[in-house]
Amino acid sequence: MHELALTQGIVDICLQHAGSRKIKVVVVEIGMLSGVVPEAVEFCFAACSRDTLAEAADLEIHQKEAEGRCLDCLMIQP
């Protein structure tokens, strides 16, 4: 389950930047084509943040739609 390693990395980054401040909210964008299961990240977040300054933090997951880029015209197509 790569979501566990990914979520542990997210928590580690948050803790590095928080210093001694309690973390209240963590916002994450997950692309639709990333292969990451948002529900698994939510589950892993509870485990990875246990006994840390992020333990009571709300996890907000925003799913980002897939985008394509036309190499001929360089326009972004949703």
All heavy atoms as a GROMACS GRO file, in nm:
protein
  585
    1MET      N    1   0.085  -0.118   0.000
    1MET     CA    2   0.000   0.000   0.000
    1MET      C    3   0.090   0.125   0.000
    1MET      O    4   0.150   0.159   0.101
    1MET     CB    5  -0.091  -0.003   0.124
    1MET     CG    6  -0.173   0.122   0.139
    1MET     SD    7  -0.256   0.141   0.297
    1MET     CE    8  -0.380   0.018   0.291
    2HIS      N    9   0.104   0.189  -0.113
    2HIS     CA   10   0.191   0.306  -0.120
    2HIS      C   11   0.129   0.428  -0.053
    2HIS      O   12   0.196   0.525  -0.024
    2HIS     CB   13   0.230   0.336  -0.265
    2HIS     CG   14   0.118   0.383  -0.351
    2HIS    ND1   15   0.024   0.298  -0.405
    2HIS    CD2   16   0.086   0.507  -0.394
    2HIS    CE1   17  -0.062   0.368  -0.476
    2HIS    NE2   18  -0.026   0.494  -0.472
    3GLU      N   19  -0.001   0.424  -0.025
    3GLU     CA   20  -0.066   0.535   0.044
    3GLU      C   21  -0.008   0.554   0.185
    3GLU      O   22   0.001   0.667   0.232
    3GLU     CB   23  -0.218   0.514   0.053
    3GLU     CG   24  -0.293   0.545  -0.074
    3GLU     CD   25  -0.300   0.428  -0.170
    3GLU    OE1   26  -0.233   0.325  -0.147
    3GLU    OE2   27  -0.373   0.439  -0.271
    4LEU      N   28   0.034   0.447   0.249
    4LEU     CA   29   0.092   0.458   0.382
    4LEU      C   30   0.221   0.539   0.379
    4LEU      O   31   0.239   0.634   0.457
    4LEU     CB   32   0.118   0.320   0.443
    4LEU     CG   33   0.181   0.318   0.582
    4LEU    CD1   34   0.094   0.393   0.683
    4LEU    CD2   35   0.207   0.177   0.628
    5ALA      N   36   0.311   0.506   0.287
    5ALA     CA   37   0.437   0.580   0.275
    5ALA      C   38   0.412   0.724   0.233
    5ALA      O   39   0.475   0.817   0.285
    5ALA     CB   40   0.529   0.511   0.175
    6LEU      N   41   0.319   0.743   0.143
    6LEU     CA   42   0.285   0.878   0.096
    6LEU      C   43   0.230   0.962   0.211
    6LEU      O   44   0.272   1.077   0.232
    6LEU     CB   45   0.182   0.868  -0.017
    6LEU     CG   46   0.137   0.997  -0.080
    6LEU    CD1   47   0.252   1.062  -0.154
    6LEU    CD2   48   0.022   0.970  -0.176
    7THR      N   49   0.138   0.904   0.287
    7THR     CA   50   0.077   0.977   0.399
    7THR      C   51   0.179   1.004   0.509
    7THR      O   52   0.178   1.112   0.569
    7THR     CB   53  -0.043   0.898   0.455
    7THR    OG1   54  -0.132   0.869   0.346
    7THR    CG2   55  -0.115   0.977   0.560
    8GLN      N   56   0.268   0.910   0.536
    8GLN     CA   57   0.372   0.935   0.636
    8GLN      C   58   0.460   1.051   0.592
    8GLN      O   59   0.499   1.134   0.675
    8GLN     CB   60   0.458   0.809   0.660
    8GLN     CG   61   0.559   0.826   0.771
    8GLN     CD   62   0.494   0.854   0.904
    8GLN    OE1   63   0.416   0.775   0.953
    8GLN    NE2   64   0.527   0.967   0.965
    9GLY      N   65   0.488   1.059   0.464
    9GLY     CA   66   0.566   1.172   0.412
    9GLY      C   67   0.493   1.304   0.429
    9GLY      O   68   0.554   1.406   0.465
   10ILE      N   69   0.363   1.304   0.407
   10ILE     CA   70   0.283   1.426   0.426
   10ILE      C   71   0.287   1.470   0.571
   10ILE      O   72   0.309   1.587   0.601
   10ILE     CB   73   0.138   1.402   0.379
   10ILE    CG1   74   0.134   1.385   0.227
   10ILE    CG2   75   0.047   1.516   0.423
   10ILE    CD1   76   0.000   1.333   0.174
   11VAL      N   77   0.267   1.376   0.662
   11VAL     CA   78   0.269   1.408   0.805
   11VAL      C   79   0.408   1.458   0.846
   11VAL      O   80   0.420   1.558   0.918
   11VAL     CB   81   0.227   1.286   0.890
   11VAL    CG1   82   0.252   1.311   1.038
   11VAL    CG2   83   0.080   1.252   0.865
   12ASP      N   84   0.513   1.394   0.798
   12ASP     CA   85   0.650   1.438   0.830
   12ASP      C   86   0.675   1.581   0.784
   12ASP      O   87   0.733   1.661   0.859
   12ASP     CB   88   0.753   1.345   0.766
   12ASP     CG   89   0.757   1.208   0.830
   12ASP    OD1   90   0.703   1.190   0.941
   12ASP    OD2   91   0.814   1.115   0.767
   13ILE      N   92   0.631   1.615   0.664
   13ILE     CA   93   0.649   1.751   0.612
   13ILE      C   94   0.573   1.851   0.699
   13ILE      O   95   0.625   1.957   0.734
   13ILE     CB   96   0.604   1.760   0.466
   13ILE    CG1   97   0.701   1.683   0.377
   13ILE    CG2   98   0.593   1.906   0.420
   13ILE    CD1   99   0.653   1.661   0.235
   14CYS      N  100   0.451   1.816   0.735
   14CYS     CA  101   0.371   1.905   0.820
   14CYS      C  102   0.439   1.928   0.955
   14CYS      O  103   0.444   2.042   1.003
   14CYS     CB  104   0.232   1.846   0.842
   14CYS     SG  105   0.129   1.842   0.694
   15LEU      N  106   0.491   1.822   1.014
   15LEU     CA  107   0.556   1.834   1.144
   15LEU      C  108   0.684   1.917   1.136
   15LEU      O  109   0.714   1.995   1.227
   15LEU     CB  110   0.586   1.695   1.201
   15LEU     CG  111   0.462   1.611   1.237
   15LEU    CD1  112   0.504   1.470   1.275
   15LEU    CD2  113   0.381   1.677   1.347
   16GLN      N  114   0.758   1.903   1.026
   16GLN     CA  115   0.880   1.982   1.008
   16GLN      C  116   0.848   2.132   1.003
   16GLN      O  117   0.922   2.214   1.058
   16GLN     CB  118   0.951   1.943   0.879
   16GLN     CG  119   1.019   1.809   0.884
   16GLN     CD  120   1.075   1.768   0.749
   16GLN    OE1  121   1.065   1.840   0.650
   16GLN    NE2  122   1.130   1.648   0.744
   17HIS      N  123   0.738   2.166   0.937
   17HIS     CA  124   0.703   2.307   0.921
   17HIS      C  125   0.626   2.364   1.040
   17HIS      O  126   0.622   2.485   1.058
   17HIS     CB  127   0.622   2.327   0.793
   17HIS     CG  128   0.705   2.310   0.670
   17HIS    ND1  129   0.785   2.410   0.620
   17HIS    CD2  130   0.723   2.204   0.589
   17HIS    CE1  131   0.849   2.366   0.513
   17HIS    NE2  132   0.812   2.241   0.492
   18ALA      N  133   0.568   2.278   1.122
   18ALA     CA  134   0.487   2.325   1.234
   18ALA      C  135   0.572   2.369   1.353
   18ALA      O  136   0.527   2.451   1.432
   18ALA     CB  137   0.392   2.215   1.278
   19GLY      N  138   0.691   2.317   1.363
   19GLY     CA  139   0.772   2.347   1.482
   19GLY      C  140   0.705   2.289   1.604
   19GLY      O  141   0.679   2.170   1.610
   20SER      N  142   0.669   2.375   1.698
   20SER     CA  143   0.601   2.327   1.819
   20SER      C  144   0.452   2.361   1.819
   20SER      O  145   0.383   2.340   1.917
   20SER     CB  146   0.667   2.388   1.943
   20SER     OG  147   0.657   2.529   1.938
   21ARG      N  148   0.404   2.415   1.705
   21ARG     CA  149   0.262   2.452   1.694
   21ARG      C  150   0.176   2.332   1.658
   21ARG      O  151   0.215   2.248   1.579
   21ARG     CB  152   0.242   2.560   1.588
   21ARG     CG  153   0.312   2.690   1.622
   21ARG     CD  154   0.306   2.783   1.506
   21ARG     NE  155   0.381   2.719   1.396
   21ARG     CZ  156   0.408   2.777   1.282
   21ARG    NH1  157   0.365   2.898   1.256
   21ARG    NH2  158   0.476   2.714   1.188
   22LYS      N  159   0.058   2.326   1.716
   22LYS     CA  160  -0.036   2.219   1.687
   22LYS      C  161  -0.092   2.238   1.546
   22LYS      O  162  -0.124   2.349   1.504
   22LYS     CB  163  -0.150   2.222   1.789
   22LYS     CG  164  -0.242   2.106   1.780
   22LYS     CD  165  -0.337   2.104   1.897
   22LYS     CE  166  -0.423   1.982   1.884
   22LYS     NZ  167  -0.430   1.904   2.003
   23ILE      N  168  -0.103   2.130   1.472
   23ILE     CA  169  -0.154   2.135   1.335
   23ILE      C  170  -0.305   2.116   1.340
   23ILE      O  171  -0.354   2.020   1.398
   23ILE     CB  172  -0.087   2.026   1.250
   23ILE    CG1  173   0.064   2.050   1.245
   23ILE    CG2  174  -0.148   2.022   1.111
   23ILE    CD1  175   0.143   1.936   1.187
   24LYS      N  176  -0.377   2.209   1.278
   24LYS     CA  177  -0.522   2.204   1.282
   24LYS      C  178  -0.583   2.146   1.156
   24LYS      O  179  -0.684   2.077   1.162
   24LYS     CB  180  -0.578   2.343   1.307
   24LYS     CG  181  -0.540   2.399   1.443
   24LYS     CD  182  -0.595   2.537   1.461
   24LYS     CE  183  -0.552   2.593   1.597
   24LYS     NZ  184  -0.599   2.728   1.617
   25VAL      N  185  -0.526   2.179   1.040
   25VAL     CA  186  -0.581   2.135   0.912
   25VAL      C  187  -0.467   2.098   0.818
   25VAL      O  188  -0.367   2.169   0.811
   25VAL     CB  189  -0.666   2.246   0.846
   25VAL    CG1  190  -0.721   2.200   0.712
   25VAL    CG2  191  -0.780   2.289   0.935
   26VAL      N  192  -0.484   1.990   0.746
   26VAL     CA  193  -0.390   1.950   0.641
   26VAL      C  194  -0.472   1.939   0.513
   26VAL      O  195  -0.572   1.867   0.508
   26VAL     CB  196  -0.322   1.815   0.673
   26VAL    CG1  197  -0.233   1.772   0.558
   26VAL    CG2  198  -0.243   1.825   0.803
   27VAL      N  199  -0.431   2.013   0.410
   27VAL     CA  200  -0.501   2.013   0.282
   27VAL      C  201  -0.412   1.946   0.179
   27VAL      O  202  -0.295   1.983   0.163
   27VAL     CB  203  -0.536   2.157   0.237
   27VAL    CG1  204  -0.609   2.155   0.104
   27VAL    CG2  205  -0.618   2.228   0.343
   28VAL      N  206  -0.468   1.847   0.110
   28VAL     CA  207  -0.392   1.770   0.011
   28VAL      C  208  -0.471   1.764  -0.119
   28VAL      O  209  -0.593   1.745  -0.117
   28VAL     CB  210  -0.368   1.625   0.062
   28VAL    CG1  211  -0.292   1.544  -0.039
   28VAL    CG2  212  -0.295   1.627   0.194
   29GLU      N  213  -0.403   1.784  -0.230
   29GLU     CA  214  -0.463   1.764  -0.363
   29GLU      C  215  -0.418   1.630  -0.416
   29GLU      O  216  -0.298   1.600  -0.416
   29GLU     CB  217  -0.417   1.873  -0.460
   29GLU     CG  218  -0.503   1.993  -0.463
   29GLU     CD  219  -0.467   2.087  -0.577
   29GLU    OE1  220  -0.390   2.050  -0.669
   29GLU    OE2  221  -0.515   2.201  -0.574
   30ILE      N  222  -0.513   1.551  -0.462
   30ILE     CA  223  -0.482   1.421  -0.521
   30ILE      C  224  -0.540   1.419  -0.662
   30ILE      O  225  -0.661   1.437  -0.679
   30ILE     CB  226  -0.540   1.305  -0.438
   30ILE    CG1  227  -0.478   1.305  -0.298
   30ILE    CG2  228  -0.516   1.172  -0.507
   30ILE    CD1  229  -0.534   1.199  -0.204
   31GLY      N  230  -0.455   1.398  -0.760
   31GLY     CA  231  -0.500   1.393  -0.899
   31GLY      C  232  -0.577   1.265  -0.927
   31GLY      O  233  -0.545   1.158  -0.873
   32MET      N  234  -0.677   1.276  -1.012
   32MET     CA  235  -0.762   1.161  -1.047
   32MET      C  236  -0.682   1.047  -1.110
   32MET      O  237  -0.718   0.932  -1.098
   32MET     CB  238  -0.873   1.205  -1.142
   32MET     CG  239  -0.970   1.305  -1.080
   32MET     SD  240  -1.075   1.233  -0.954
   32MET     CE  241  -1.189   1.144  -1.055
   33LEU      N  242  -0.573   1.079  -1.179
   33LEU     CA  243  -0.493   0.978  -1.246
   33LEU      C  244  -0.368   0.938  -1.167
   33LEU      O  245  -0.282   0.868  -1.219
   33LEU     CB  246  -0.452   1.028  -1.386
   33LEU     CG  247  -0.566   1.060  -1.482
   33LEU    CD1  248  -0.511   1.115  -1.613
   33LEU    CD2  249  -0.652   0.937  -1.506
   34SER      N  250  -0.360   0.979  -1.041
   34SER     CA  251  -0.240   0.953  -0.961
   34SER      C  252  -0.228   0.808  -0.913
   34SER      O  253  -0.121   0.765  -0.876
   34SER     CB  254  -0.237   1.046  -0.839
   34SER     OG  255  -0.343   1.013  -0.750
   35GLY      N  256  -0.340   0.738  -0.910
   35GLY     CA  257  -0.337   0.602  -0.858
   35GLY      C  258  -0.345   0.597  -0.706
   35GLY      O  259  -0.330   0.491  -0.646
   36VAL      N  260  -0.368   0.712  -0.644
   36VAL     CA  261  -0.378   0.720  -0.498
   36VAL      C  262  -0.526   0.714  -0.459
   36VAL      O  263  -0.609   0.784  -0.516
   36VAL     CB  264  -0.314   0.851  -0.446
   36VAL    CG1  265  -0.334   0.867  -0.297
   36VAL    CG2  266  -0.167   0.856  -0.482
   37VAL      N  267  -0.558   0.629  -0.362
   37VAL     CA  268  -0.696   0.613  -0.317
   37VAL      C  269  -0.719   0.707  -0.198
   37VAL      O  270  -0.660   0.687  -0.091
   37VAL     CB  271  -0.723   0.467  -0.276
   37VAL    CG1  272  -0.866   0.449  -0.226
   37VAL    CG2  273  -0.692   0.372  -0.392
   38PRO      N  274  -0.803   0.810  -0.216
   38PRO     CA  275  -0.824   0.907  -0.108
   38PRO      C  276  -0.869   0.844   0.024
   38PRO      O  277  -0.824   0.887   0.130
   38PRO     CB  278  -0.933   0.999  -0.164
   38PRO     CG  279  -0.917   0.990  -0.312
   38PRO     CD  280  -0.876   0.847  -0.338
   39GLU      N  281  -0.955   0.744   0.018
   39GLU     CA  282  -1.002   0.680   0.141
   39GLU      C  283  -0.888   0.612   0.216
   39GLU      O  284  -0.885   0.609   0.339
   39GLU     CB  285  -1.112   0.578   0.110
   39GLU     CG  286  -1.240   0.640   0.057
   39GLU     CD  287  -1.236   0.673  -0.092
   39GLU    OE1  288  -1.139   0.634  -0.162
   39GLU    OE2  289  -1.330   0.740  -0.138
   40ALA      N  290  -0.792   0.557   0.142
   40ALA     CA  291  -0.677   0.494   0.204
   40ALA      C  292  -0.587   0.600   0.271
   40ALA      O  293  -0.532   0.575   0.379
   40ALA     CB  294  -0.597   0.414   0.102
   41VAL      N  295  -0.574   0.716   0.208
   41VAL     CA  296  -0.496   0.825   0.268
   41VAL      C  297  -0.562   0.870   0.398
   41VAL      O  298  -0.493   0.892   0.498
   41VAL     CB  299  -0.480   0.943   0.169
   41VAL    CG1  300  -0.414   1.062   0.237
   41VAL    CG2  301  -0.400   0.900   0.047
   42GLU      N  302  -0.694   0.881   0.398
   42GLU     CA  303  -0.765   0.919   0.521
   42GLU      C  304  -0.738   0.819   0.633
   42GLU      O  305  -0.710   0.857   0.746
   42GLU     CB  306  -0.916   0.926   0.495
   42GLU     CG  307  -0.959   1.045   0.412
   42GLU     CD  308  -1.109   1.044   0.389
   42GLU    OE1  309  -1.184   1.009   0.484
   42GLU    OE2  310  -1.151   1.078   0.278
   43PHE      N  311  -0.747   0.691   0.600
   43PHE     CA  312  -0.723   0.586   0.698
   43PHE      C  313  -0.579   0.593   0.751
   43PHE      O  314  -0.555   0.586   0.872
   43PHE     CB  315  -0.750   0.449   0.636
   43PHE     CG  316  -0.723   0.334   0.728
   43PHE    CD1  317  -0.815   0.299   0.825
   43PHE    CD2  318  -0.605   0.263   0.718
   43PHE    CE1  319  -0.790   0.193   0.912
   43PHE    CE2  320  -0.579   0.157   0.804
   43PHE     CZ  321  -0.672   0.122   0.901
   44CYS      N  322  -0.485   0.607   0.661
   44CYS     CA  323  -0.343   0.612   0.698
   44CYS      C  324  -0.310   0.738   0.778
   44CYS      O  325  -0.224   0.736   0.866
   44CYS     CB  326  -0.255   0.604   0.574
   44CYS     SG  327  -0.262   0.445   0.491
   45PHE      N  328  -0.379   0.849   0.747
   45PHE     CA  329  -0.352   0.974   0.817
   45PHE      C  330  -0.378   0.960   0.967
   45PHE      O  331  -0.300   1.008   1.049
   45PHE     CB  332  -0.434   1.089   0.759
   45PHE     CG  333  -0.402   1.222   0.820
   45PHE    CD1  334  -0.289   1.291   0.782
   45PHE    CD2  335  -0.484   1.277   0.917
   45PHE    CE1  336  -0.258   1.414   0.838
   45PHE    CE2  337  -0.454   1.399   0.974
   45PHE     CZ  338  -0.341   1.468   0.935
   46ALA      N  339  -0.487   0.892   1.001
   46ALA     CA  340  -0.518   0.871   1.143
   46ALA      C  341  -0.406   0.795   1.212
   46ALA      O  342  -0.366   0.828   1.325
   46ALA     CB  343  -0.650   0.797   1.157
   47ALA      N  344  -0.353   0.694   1.145
   47ALA     CA  345  -0.245   0.614   1.204
   47ALA      C  346  -0.112   0.690   1.207
   47ALA      O  347  -0.040   0.687   1.308
   47ALA     CB  348  -0.228   0.484   1.126
   48CYS      N  349  -0.080   0.759   1.100
   48CYS     CA  350   0.049   0.829   1.090
   48CYS      C  351   0.057   0.952   1.181
   48CYS      O  352   0.166   0.991   1.223
   48CYS     CB  353   0.074   0.872   0.946
   48CYS     SG  354   0.104   0.734   0.834
   49SER      N  355  -0.056   1.012   1.208
   49SER     CA  356  -0.055   1.134   1.290
   49SER      C  357  -0.077   1.106   1.438
   49SER      O  358  -0.065   1.198   1.520
   49SER     CB  359  -0.162   1.232   1.239
   49SER     OG  360  -0.291   1.177   1.254
   50ARG      N  361  -0.104   0.982   1.474
   50ARG     CA  362  -0.129   0.946   1.614
   50ARG      C  363  -0.008   0.984   1.700
   50ARG      O  364   0.106   0.963   1.663
   50ARG     CB  365  -0.156   0.797   1.626
   50ARG     CG  366  -0.204   0.757   1.766
   50ARG     CD  367  -0.246   0.612   1.773
   50ARG     NE  368  -0.359   0.587   1.684
   50ARG     CZ  369  -0.362   0.489   1.593
   50ARG    NH1  370  -0.260   0.408   1.578
   50ARG    NH2  371  -0.467   0.474   1.517
   51ASP      N  372  -0.036   1.045   1.814
   51ASP     CA  373   0.067   1.087   1.911
   51ASP      C  374   0.162   1.191   1.855
   51ASP      O  375   0.279   1.198   1.894
   51ASP     CB  376   0.146   0.967   1.964
   51ASP     CG  377   0.058   0.868   2.040
   51ASP    OD1  378  -0.038   0.912   2.105
   51ASP    OD2  379   0.087   0.747   2.033
   52THR      N  380   0.115   1.273   1.761
   52THR     CA  381   0.195   1.384   1.708
   52THR      C  382   0.114   1.513   1.721
   52THR      O  383  -0.003   1.510   1.760
   52THR     CB  384   0.231   1.365   1.559
   52THR    OG1  385   0.113   1.382   1.479
   52THR    CG2  386   0.292   1.228   1.534
   53LEU      N  387   0.173   1.625   1.681
   53LEU     CA  388   0.102   1.754   1.682
   53LEU      C  389  -0.008   1.760   1.577
   53LEU      O  390  -0.087   1.853   1.576
   53LEU     CB  391   0.202   1.868   1.660
   53LEU     CG  392   0.303   1.890   1.772
   53LEU    CD1  393   0.409   1.991   1.730
   53LEU    CD2  394   0.232   1.936   1.898
   54ALA      N  395  -0.014   1.660   1.490
   54ALA     CA  396  -0.116   1.657   1.385
   54ALA      C  397  -0.230   1.560   1.418
   54ALA      O  398  -0.320   1.541   1.338
   54ALA     CB  399  -0.052   1.617   1.253
   55GLU      N  400  -0.228   1.503   1.538
   55GLU     CA  401  -0.324   1.398   1.571
   55GLU      C  402  -0.470   1.443   1.556
   55GLU      O  403  -0.553   1.368   1.506
   55GLU     CB  404  -0.300   1.348   1.713
   55GLU     CG  405  -0.393   1.234   1.751
   55GLU     CD  406  -0.357   1.171   1.883
   55GLU    OE1  407  -0.294   1.237   1.967
   55GLU    OE2  408  -0.391   1.053   1.901
   56ALA      N  409  -0.504   1.561   1.598
   56ALA     CA  410  -0.643   1.607   1.592
   56ALA      C  411  -0.671   1.691   1.468
   56ALA      O  412  -0.778   1.749   1.454
   56ALA     CB  413  -0.676   1.688   1.717
   57ALA      N  414  -0.577   1.695   1.375
   57ALA     CA  415  -0.593   1.778   1.255
   57ALA      C  416  -0.702   1.723   1.163
   57ALA      O  417  -0.721   1.602   1.153
   57ALA     CB  418  -0.462   1.788   1.179
   58ASP      N  419  -0.772   1.814   1.099
   58ASP     CA  420  -0.867   1.776   0.995
   58ASP      C  421  -0.790   1.755   0.866
   58ASP      O  422  -0.704   1.837   0.830
   58ASP     CB  423  -0.971   1.885   0.973
   58ASP     CG  424  -1.068   1.899   1.090
   58ASP    OD1  425  -1.099   1.796   1.152
   58ASP    OD2  426  -1.111   2.011   1.117
   59LEU      N  427  -0.820   1.648   0.795
   59LEU     CA  428  -0.757   1.621   0.666
   59LEU      C  429  -0.857   1.655   0.557
   59LEU      O  430  -0.965   1.597   0.551
   59LEU     CB  431  -0.714   1.474   0.656
   59LEU     CG  432  -0.654   1.432   0.522
   59LEU    CD1  433  -0.523   1.507   0.494
   59LEU    CD2  434  -0.633   1.281   0.519
   60GLU      N  435  -0.821   1.752   0.473
   60GLU     CA  436  -0.906   1.791   0.360
   60GLU      C  437  -0.840   1.739   0.233
   60GLU      O  438  -0.726   1.775   0.202
   60GLU     CB  439  -0.920   1.942   0.350
   60GLU     CG  440  -1.001   2.005   0.459
   60GLU     CD  441  -1.017   2.154   0.438
   60GLU    OE1  442  -0.995   2.205   0.325
   60GLU    OE2  443  -1.051   2.223   0.537
   61ILE      N  444  -0.912   1.654   0.163
   61ILE     CA  445  -0.859   1.600   0.038
   61ILE      C  446  -0.939   1.657  -0.077
   61ILE      O  447  -1.062   1.644  -0.081
   61ILE     CB  448  -0.865   1.446   0.036
   61ILE    CG1  449  -0.777   1.388   0.147
   61ILE    CG2  450  -0.823   1.392  -0.100
   61ILE    CD1  451  -0.782   1.238   0.159
   62HIS      N  452  -0.869   1.723  -0.168
   62HIS     CA  453  -0.932   1.778  -0.287
   62HIS      C  454  -0.886   1.694  -0.405
   62HIS      O  455  -0.766   1.682  -0.429
   62HIS     CB  456  -0.890   1.925  -0.308
   62HIS     CG  457  -0.927   2.013  -0.194
   62HIS    ND1  458  -1.047   2.080  -0.189
   62HIS    CD2  459  -0.862   2.044  -0.080
   62HIS    CE1  460  -1.053   2.151  -0.077
   62HIS    NE2  461  -0.941   2.129  -0.009
   63GLN      N  462  -0.983   1.636  -0.476
   63GLN     CA  463  -0.946   1.557  -0.594
   63GLN      C  464  -0.938   1.649  -0.714
   63GLN      O  465  -1.031   1.724  -0.743
   63GLN     CB  466  -1.046   1.445  -0.618
   63GLN     CG  467  -1.027   1.333  -0.519
   63GLN     CD  468  -1.092   1.206  -0.568
   63GLN    OE1  469  -1.211   1.190  -0.551
   63GLN    NE2  470  -1.012   1.120  -0.626
   64LYS      N  471  -0.825   1.644  -0.782
   64LYS     CA  472  -0.800   1.730  -0.898
   64LYS      C  473  -0.833   1.653  -1.025
   64LYS      O  474  -0.789   1.539  -1.042
   64LYS     CB  475  -0.654   1.773  -0.897
   64LYS     CG  476  -0.622   1.875  -1.002
   64LYS     CD  477  -0.485   1.932  -0.978
   64LYS     CE  478  -0.444   2.007  -1.100
   64LYS     NZ  479  -0.436   2.144  -1.088
   65GLU      N  480  -0.912   1.714  -1.110
   65GLU     CA  481  -0.950   1.652  -1.236
   65GLU      C  482  -0.827   1.631  -1.324
   65GLU      O  483  -0.728   1.704  -1.313
   65GLU     CB  484  -1.050   1.740  -1.311
   65GLU     CG  485  -1.185   1.751  -1.243
   65GLU     CD  486  -1.262   1.620  -1.244
   65GLU    OE1  487  -1.253   1.545  -1.343
   65GLU    OE2  488  -1.331   1.594  -1.144
   66ALA      N  489  -0.838   1.534  -1.412
   66ALA     CA  490  -0.729   1.508  -1.507
   66ALA      C  491  -0.724   1.620  -1.611
   66ALA      O  492  -0.827   1.676  -1.648
   66ALA     CB  493  -0.751   1.374  -1.576
   67GLU      N  494  -0.605   1.654  -1.655
   67GLU     CA  495  -0.586   1.755  -1.758
   67GLU      C  496  -0.496   1.698  -1.866
   67GLU      O  497  -0.407   1.619  -1.839
   67GLU     CB  498  -0.519   1.881  -1.702
   67GLU     CG  499  -0.603   1.957  -1.604
   67GLU     CD  500  -0.531   2.081  -1.551
   67GLU    OE1  501  -0.412   2.102  -1.583
   67GLU    OE2  502  -0.595   2.157  -1.477
   68GLY      N  503  -0.522   1.740  -1.987
   68GLY     CA  504  -0.437   1.700  -2.098
   68GLY      C  505  -0.379   1.823  -2.165
   68GLY      O  506  -0.434   1.932  -2.156
   69ARG      N  507  -0.268   1.804  -2.231
   69ARG     CA  508  -0.205   1.917  -2.298
   69ARG      C  509  -0.180   1.879  -2.444
   69ARG      O  510  -0.120   1.775  -2.472
   69ARG     CB  511  -0.073   1.950  -2.230
   69ARG     CG  512  -0.010   2.079  -2.278
   69ARG     CD  513   0.114   2.112  -2.198
   69ARG     NE  514   0.078   2.128  -2.059
   69ARG     CZ  515   0.096   2.239  -1.990
   69ARG    NH1  516   0.153   2.341  -2.044
   69ARG    NH2  517   0.061   2.246  -1.864
   70CYS      N  518  -0.228   1.962  -2.532
   70CYS     CA  519  -0.207   1.942  -2.673
   70CYS      C  520  -0.066   1.989  -2.709
   70CYS      O  521  -0.032   2.107  -2.689
   70CYS     CB  522  -0.311   2.018  -2.755
   70CYS     SG  523  -0.281   2.012  -2.932
   71LEU      N  524   0.018   1.899  -2.756
   71LEU     CA  525   0.157   1.938  -2.786
   71LEU      C  526   0.168   2.027  -2.910
   71LEU      O  527   0.267   2.099  -2.924
   71LEU     CB  528   0.241   1.812  -2.805
   71LEU     CG  529   0.255   1.724  -2.681
   71LEU    CD1  530   0.336   1.599  -2.713
   71LEU    CD2  531   0.317   1.801  -2.566
   72ASP      N  532   0.066   2.026  -2.996
   72ASP     CA  533   0.069   2.112  -3.115
   72ASP      C  534   0.035   2.257  -3.081
   72ASP      O  535   0.099   2.351  -3.129
   72ASP     CB  536  -0.028   2.061  -3.221
   72ASP     CG  537   0.019   1.932  -3.283
   72ASP    OD1  538   0.141   1.907  -3.287
   72ASP    OD2  539  -0.067   1.852  -3.325
   73CYS      N  540  -0.064   2.276  -2.996
   73CYS     CA  541  -0.107   2.414  -2.966
   73CYS      C  542  -0.071   2.457  -2.824
   73CYS      O  543  -0.088   2.573  -2.789
   73CYS     CB  544  -0.257   2.430  -2.989
   73CYS     SG  545  -0.358   2.327  -2.883
   74LEU      N  546  -0.024   2.365  -2.742
   74LEU     CA  547   0.017   2.391  -2.603
   74LEU      C  548  -0.095   2.448  -2.518
   74LEU      O  549  -0.070   2.520  -2.421
   74LEU     CB  550   0.140   2.481  -2.598
   74LEU     CG  551   0.264   2.421  -2.662
   74LEU    CD1  552   0.379   2.520  -2.659
   74LEU    CD2  553   0.306   2.293  -2.590
   75MET      N  554  -0.219   2.418  -2.553
   75MET     CA  555  -0.333   2.462  -2.472
   75MET      C  556  -0.370   2.348  -2.376
   75MET      O  557  -0.361   2.232  -2.411
   75MET     CB  558  -0.453   2.494  -2.561
   75MET     CG  559  -0.432   2.617  -2.648
   75MET     SD  560  -0.577   2.655  -2.745
   75MET     CE  561  -0.697   2.688  -2.621
   76ILE      N  562  -0.412   2.388  -2.258
   76ILE     CA  563  -0.455   2.287  -2.160
   76ILE      C  564  -0.601   2.254  -2.187
   76ILE      O  565  -0.685   2.342  -2.199
   76ILE     CB  566  -0.436   2.340  -2.017
   76ILE    CG1  567  -0.288   2.361  -1.987
   76ILE    CG2  568  -0.500   2.247  -1.915
   76ILE    CD1  569  -0.258   2.420  -1.853
   77GLN      N  570  -0.628   2.125  -2.196
   77GLN     CA  571  -0.764   2.077  -2.221
   77GLN      C  572  -0.813   1.998  -2.100
   77GLN      O  573  -0.748   1.902  -2.062
   77GLN     CB  574  -0.766   1.986  -2.344
   77GLN     CG  575  -0.713   2.049  -2.471
   77GLN     CD  576  -0.801   2.163  -2.520
   77GLN    OE1  577  -0.922   2.154  -2.512
   77GLN    NE2  578  -0.740   2.268  -2.569
   78PRO      N  579  -0.926   2.039  -2.040
   78PRO     CA  580  -0.977   1.959  -1.926
   78PRO      C  581  -1.034   1.826  -1.972
   78PRO      O  582  -1.067   1.805  -2.082
   78PRO     CB  583  -1.086   2.048  -1.867
   78PRO     CG  584  -1.113   2.156  -1.964
   78PRO     CD  585  -1.002   2.158  -2.064
   0.00000   0.00000   0.00000
